[in-house]
Amino acid sequence: MKVAGHRLVYEDRDVPQVVHGHDRIAGGVQRPFSRRRFQPGQRIQSDGPQFTPEATDSAAIIQRAMHDSRMLRSDTDLGLTRLFGRHFVSLVLYGEWPNKTRMKASYSAFLFAADDQWHLSTAGHNIANWREAIENGLDVQGCDLNDAFAGGPHLRTVPIDLRADDWLMLFDPQDPSGLDLAATRLAPFHRRALSANGIVPLDLGADFLRLSQTPCTCLYLTGIPEETTRVFDHSLKQNLYVIPAFGIAEASVSPALRHPLKRHYGTLSELGWTSAGLQSISGMSGGPVFGLWMDEANDSFDYTAIGIQSGWDASAKQIAATSLDALSRAIAEMFPG
């Protein structure tokens, strides 16, 4: 794969300007997103919390603020998009078909850590589609990670020499409702680059030990809908959506989604879905489905990713997520910390 020597370059043009947006959520209501534009080489300070020692007294203050239940009722930048955005990236591919048609694609993804290594994860069918495109003649000319959703100071994507064969993939096209996940290890350079912009990997092993004994209170689907992604010659605009969902019993699951393999199922909140204004959640596959555990006595909450968004029944407004339980348990057992 050919990788450009700078960020998001199309058709051999100069380093582009990039526009990023954050969709703000408060109480399930989608809020207008803010936009930032930068000139190459500049650093832009975004609104809201900054992940530097100068901006806060300590990391503990950030952690406490991010678990305060007022976040769920607030219309400020310190909301769920920033909280979940700390763990989220989009994987942006661009290339050219044999007929010289330009190709641009984006996948929702997230970071988790195991044994002091960072791993990038998405849905297995995303990587299967990538491999199929290459088999059909696609010349992949670049790959970038967009890490602009944590509220960090840097609004330029991170180029990465990532190939379709670099992924460990669990997905069977003959059984698309079965296991659907993929992961690849990140090099130390990309770990440092993402960390500098406020990205924090999920500690799935520790989360599993802490939270697995009780069911979560509610679910949140997190990702970038395809219909909101705009990739131009000189710019990229993406909006991170966080949509609440209610967990449902398997008996209530749409037949189109039901599978013998353990999966997490949810029905999207009607208010959240209406407020999002989306036609489809296509593009959000591969994004994490977060579970929240409420502590009403202390007006606080805990959270972790419990699944990877994998299936969608538009008529029932139901989602299916490949469970992360087995992966989280394995991490906890192999790397007890």
C-alpha positions as CSV (number, residue, x, y, z in Angstrom):
1,M,0.0,0.0,0.0
2,K,1.3,3.4,-0.8
3,V,1.1,5.9,2.0
4,A,1.3,9.6,1.5
5,G,4.0,11.5,3.3
6,H,1.6,13.9,4.8
7,R,-1.9,13.9,6.0
8,L,-5.0,13.4,3.9
9,V,-3.6,14.2,0.5
10,Y,-5.7,13.6,-2.5
11,E,-4.5,13.7,-6.1
12,D,-1.0,14.8,-5.1
13,R,-2.3,18.2,-3.8
14,D,-0.7,20.1,-1.0
15,V,-1.3,19.4,2.7
16,P,-5.0,20.1,3.1
17,Q,-7.1,22.1,5.5
18,V,-9.3,19.8,7.6
19,V,-12.6,20.5,9.2
20,H,-13.7,18.4,12.2
21,G,-17.0,18.6,14.1
22,H,-18.3,17.3,17.4
23,D,-22.0,16.5,17.8
24,R,-23.1,17.3,21.3
25,I,-25.6,15.2,23.2
26,A,-27.6,16.2,26.2
27,G,-30.3,14.0,27.6
28,G,-30.5,12.1,24.3
29,V,-31.0,15.2,22.2
30,Q,-28.6,15.8,19.3
31,R,-27.0,19.2,19.4
32,P,-25.4,21.2,16.6
33,F,-21.8,20.4,16.1
34,S,-19.0,22.9,16.3
35,R,-16.5,23.3,13.5
36,R,-12.8,24.1,13.5
37,R,-10.6,24.9,10.5
38,F,-6.9,25.1,10.5
39,Q,-4.0,26.1,8.3
40,P,-1.3,23.5,7.8
41,G,1.2,23.6,10.7
42,Q,-1.1,25.5,13.1
43,R,-2.4,24.2,16.3
44,I,-6.0,24.8,17.2
45,Q,-7.3,24.8,20.8
46,S,-10.8,23.3,20.8
47,D,-13.5,24.2,23.3
48,G,-14.0,22.2,26.4
49,P,-11.5,20.2,28.4
50,Q,-7.9,19.9,27.4
51,F,-5.8,16.8,28.2
52,T,-2.7,18.5,29.4
53,P,-1.3,19.1,32.9
54,E,-1.6,22.9,32.3
55,A,-5.3,22.7,31.7
56,T,-6.2,20.7,34.8
57,D,-4.9,20.2,38.3
58,S,-4.5,16.5,37.8
59,A,-5.7,13.5,35.8
60,A,-7.9,12.5,38.8
61,I,-9.9,15.7,38.4
62,I,-10.6,14.8,34.8
63,Q,-11.6,11.3,35.7
64,R,-14.0,12.5,38.4
65,A,-15.6,15.0,36.1
66,M,-16.1,12.5,33.4
67,H,-18.0,10.2,35.8
68,D,-20.3,12.9,37.1
69,S,-23.9,12.2,36.2
70,R,-24.5,15.9,35.5
71,M,-22.7,15.1,32.2
72,L,-25.8,13.2,31.1
73,R,-28.0,16.2,31.7
74,S,-25.7,19.0,30.5
75,D,-25.5,20.9,27.2
76,T,-21.8,21.5,27.4
77,D,-18.8,20.2,25.6
78,L,-17.9,18.0,28.6
79,G,-20.4,15.4,27.5
80,L,-20.6,11.9,26.3
81,T,-19.2,12.7,22.9
82,R,-16.0,13.9,24.5
83,L,-16.0,11.1,27.1
84,F,-16.5,8.3,24.5
85,G,-14.5,10.2,21.9
86,R,-11.3,9.7,24.1
87,H,-11.5,6.0,23.0
88,F,-12.7,6.5,19.4
89,V,-11.0,7.0,16.1
90,S,-12.2,6.7,12.5
91,L,-10.1,4.8,10.0
92,V,-10.1,6.8,6.7
93,L,-9.0,5.0,3.4
94,Y,-8.5,6.6,0.0
95,G,-7.4,5.1,-3.3
96,E,-8.2,4.6,-6.9
97,W,-10.2,2.0,-8.9
98,P,-8.8,0.6,-12.2
99,N,-11.0,3.0,-14.1
100,K,-9.3,5.9,-12.3
101,T,-12.3,6.6,-10.1
102,R,-11.3,8.0,-6.8
103,M,-12.4,5.9,-3.7
104,K,-12.8,7.3,-0.2
105,A,-14.1,5.2,2.8
106,S,-14.3,5.6,6.6
107,Y,-14.8,3.0,9.3
108,S,-15.7,3.6,13.0
109,A,-13.1,2.1,15.3
110,F,-11.8,2.3,18.9
111,L,-8.7,1.6,21.0
112,F,-8.1,-0.9,23.8
113,A,-5.0,-1.8,25.7
114,A,-3.6,-5.2,26.7
115,D,-0.2,-5.9,28.3
116,D,0.9,-2.3,27.7
117,Q,0.1,-2.6,24.0
118,W,-2.5,-0.5,22.2
119,H,-4.8,-2.2,19.7
120,L,-7.2,-0.8,17.1
121,S,-10.5,-2.6,16.8
122,T,-13.5,-2.4,14.4
123,A,-16.1,-4.7,12.9
124,G,-14.7,-7.7,11.0
125,H,-17.0,-7.0,8.0
126,N,-15.3,-3.7,7.6
127,I,-12.0,-5.4,7.0
128,A,-13.6,-8.0,4.9
129,N,-15.0,-5.3,2.6
130,W,-11.5,-3.7,2.5
131,R,-9.9,-6.9,1.4
132,E,-12.6,-7.6,-1.2
133,A,-12.1,-4.1,-2.7
134,I,-8.4,-4.9,-3.1
135,E,-9.3,-8.2,-4.8
136,N,-11.5,-6.2,-7.2
137,G,-8.6,-4.0,-8.2
138,L,-8.6,-1.1,-5.7
139,D,-5.3,0.6,-5.3
140,V,-5.2,1.8,-1.7
141,Q,-3.1,4.9,-1.7
142,G,-3.4,6.1,1.9
143,C,-4.8,5.4,5.3
144,D,-5.3,7.9,8.1
145,L,-6.6,7.8,11.7
146,N,-8.9,10.7,12.7
147,D,-8.5,11.3,16.4
148,A,-10.2,14.7,16.6
149,F,-13.1,13.6,18.9
150,A,-11.4,13.7,22.3
151,G,-11.2,17.5,22.5
152,G,-7.4,17.5,22.1
153,P,-5.5,20.4,20.6
154,H,-4.4,18.8,17.3
155,L,-7.0,18.7,14.4
156,R,-4.9,16.9,11.8
157,T,-5.3,13.2,11.0
158,V,-2.5,10.7,11.7
159,P,-1.2,8.8,8.6
160,I,-0.6,5.1,9.2
161,D,0.9,2.4,7.1
162,L,-1.9,-0.1,7.7
163,R,-2.7,-2.9,5.4
164,A,-5.8,-5.1,5.1
165,D,-3.7,-8.1,5.9
166,D,-2.5,-6.6,9.2
167,W,-5.7,-7.4,11.0
168,L,-6.8,-10.4,13.0
169,M,-10.3,-10.8,11.7
170,L,-13.2,-13.0,13.1
171,F,-15.9,-12.8,10.5
172,D,-17.6,-15.3,8.2
173,P,-19.4,-13.8,5.1
174,Q,-21.5,-17.0,5.1
175,D,-22.7,-16.2,8.6
176,P,-22.8,-12.4,8.8
177,S,-24.7,-12.4,12.1
178,G,-22.0,-14.4,13.8
179,L,-18.7,-13.2,15.2
180,D,-17.9,-9.8,13.7
181,L,-14.7,-8.2,15.0
182,A,-11.2,-7.3,13.9
183,A,-8.1,-5.9,15.7
184,T,-4.6,-4.9,15.0
185,R,-1.7,-3.8,17.2
186,L,-0.5,-0.2,16.9
187,A,3.1,0.8,16.7
188,P,4.6,3.0,19.5
189,F,4.7,6.0,17.2
190,H,1.0,5.9,16.7
191,R,0.4,5.3,20.3
192,R,2.3,8.5,21.2
193,A,0.6,10.5,18.4
194,L,-2.9,9.5,19.5
195,S,-2.0,10.0,23.2
196,A,-0.8,13.5,22.5
197,N,-4.3,14.4,21.3
198,G,-6.2,13.0,24.3
199,I,-6.8,9.5,23.1
200,V,-7.0,6.9,25.9
201,P,-7.4,3.2,25.2
202,L,-10.1,1.2,27.0
203,D,-8.8,-1.2,29.7
204,L,-11.3,-4.0,28.9
205,G,-9.7,-6.4,31.3
206,A,-10.0,-4.2,34.3
207,D,-13.5,-3.0,33.2
208,F,-14.7,-6.6,33.0
209,L,-13.5,-7.4,36.5
210,R,-15.1,-4.3,37.9
211,L,-18.4,-4.4,36.1
212,S,-19.3,-7.8,34.8
213,Q,-21.2,-9.0,37.9
214,T,-24.1,-6.6,37.3
215,P,-26.1,-5.6,34.2
216,C,-25.6,-2.2,32.8
217,T,-28.4,0.4,33.0
218,C,-28.4,1.6,29.4
219,L,-26.5,1.4,26.1
220,Y,-25.0,4.1,23.9
221,L,-24.2,3.5,20.2
222,T,-21.2,5.4,19.2
223,G,-19.8,6.0,15.7
224,I,-19.7,8.1,12.5
225,P,-22.6,7.7,10.2
226,E,-21.6,7.4,6.5
227,E,-24.1,10.1,5.5
228,T,-22.4,12.7,7.7
229,T,-18.9,12.1,6.4
230,R,-17.6,14.5,3.8
231,V,-14.2,13.9,2.3
232,F,-13.1,16.6,-0.2
233,D,-9.9,17.3,-2.1
234,H,-8.7,19.6,0.7
235,S,-10.8,18.8,3.7
236,L,-12.4,16.1,5.9
237,K,-15.5,16.6,8.0
238,Q,-16.8,13.9,10.3
239,N,-19.4,14.1,13.1
240,L,-19.3,11.7,16.1
241,Y,-22.8,10.5,17.1
242,V,-23.7,9.1,20.4
243,I,-27.2,7.6,20.4
244,P,-28.9,6.1,23.5
245,A,-30.5,2.6,23.3
246,F,-32.4,0.3,25.6
247,G,-31.2,-3.2,26.1
248,I,-33.8,-5.8,25.1
249,A,-34.4,-9.5,25.9
250,E,-33.6,-12.0,23.2
251,A,-37.3,-12.8,22.8
252,S,-38.0,-9.3,21.6
253,V,-35.1,-9.2,19.2
254,S,-35.9,-8.9,15.5
255,P,-35.6,-12.2,13.7
256,A,-33.3,-10.5,11.2
257,L,-30.7,-9.9,14.0
258,R,-31.2,-12.9,16.3
259,H,-28.3,-15.4,16.4
260,P,-27.4,-18.3,18.7
261,L,-24.1,-16.7,19.4
262,K,-24.2,-14.3,22.4
263,R,-24.7,-10.8,21.3
264,H,-25.9,-7.6,22.8
265,Y,-29.2,-6.2,21.5
266,G,-30.8,-2.8,21.9
267,T,-33.6,-0.6,20.6
268,L,-32.6,2.9,19.8
269,S,-34.2,5.6,21.9
270,E,-37.0,7.2,19.9
271,L,-36.0,10.7,21.1
272,G,-32.3,10.0,20.4
273,W,-33.0,8.7,16.9
274,T,-35.4,11.5,16.0
275,S,-33.0,14.1,17.3
276,A,-30.0,12.6,15.4
277,G,-31.9,13.2,12.1
278,L,-30.3,10.3,10.4
279,Q,-31.6,8.2,7.6
280,S,-29.4,5.2,8.5
281,I,-26.6,4.3,11.0
282,S,-24.6,2.8,8.1
283,G,-20.9,3.7,8.8
284,M,-21.3,3.3,12.6
285,S,-20.5,-0.4,12.3
286,G,-17.2,-1.1,14.1
287,G,-17.9,1.6,16.7
288,P,-18.1,0.7,20.3
289,V,-21.4,0.1,22.1
290,F,-20.9,1.5,25.6
291,G,-22.8,0.3,28.7
292,L,-23.4,2.7,31.6
293,W,-23.7,1.6,35.2
294,M,-25.5,4.3,37.2
295,D,-24.8,5.0,40.9
296,E,-27.8,7.1,41.8
297,A,-26.7,7.4,45.4
298,N,-23.6,9.3,44.4
299,D,-25.0,10.9,41.2
300,S,-22.3,9.2,39.2
301,F,-21.8,6.5,36.6
302,D,-19.2,4.0,35.4
303,Y,-18.9,2.7,31.8
304,T,-17.1,0.5,29.4
305,A,-17.5,-0.8,25.8
306,I,-19.5,-4.0,26.0
307,G,-19.7,-4.7,22.2
308,I,-18.9,-3.8,18.7
309,Q,-21.7,-2.5,16.5
310,S,-22.4,-5.2,13.9
311,G,-26.0,-5.4,12.9
312,W,-28.9,-3.1,12.2
313,D,-32.6,-3.6,11.5
314,A,-33.9,-0.3,10.3
315,S,-37.6,-1.2,10.5
316,A,-37.3,-2.2,14.1
317,K,-34.7,0.4,15.0
318,Q,-32.7,-2.4,16.7
319,I,-29.0,-2.9,16.9
320,A,-26.9,-6.0,17.5
321,A,-23.4,-5.8,18.9
322,T,-20.7,-8.5,18.9
323,S,-20.0,-9.1,22.6
324,L,-16.6,-8.1,24.0
325,D,-17.1,-10.3,27.1
326,A,-14.8,-13.1,25.9
327,L,-12.1,-10.7,24.8
328,S,-12.3,-8.7,28.0
329,R,-12.2,-11.9,30.1
330,A,-9.2,-13.2,28.2
331,I,-7.3,-9.9,28.7
332,A,-8.2,-9.9,32.4
333,E,-6.9,-13.5,32.8
334,M,-3.7,-13.1,30.7
335,F,-2.8,-9.7,32.0
336,P,-4.1,-9.3,35.5
337,G,-2.1,-6.1,36.0
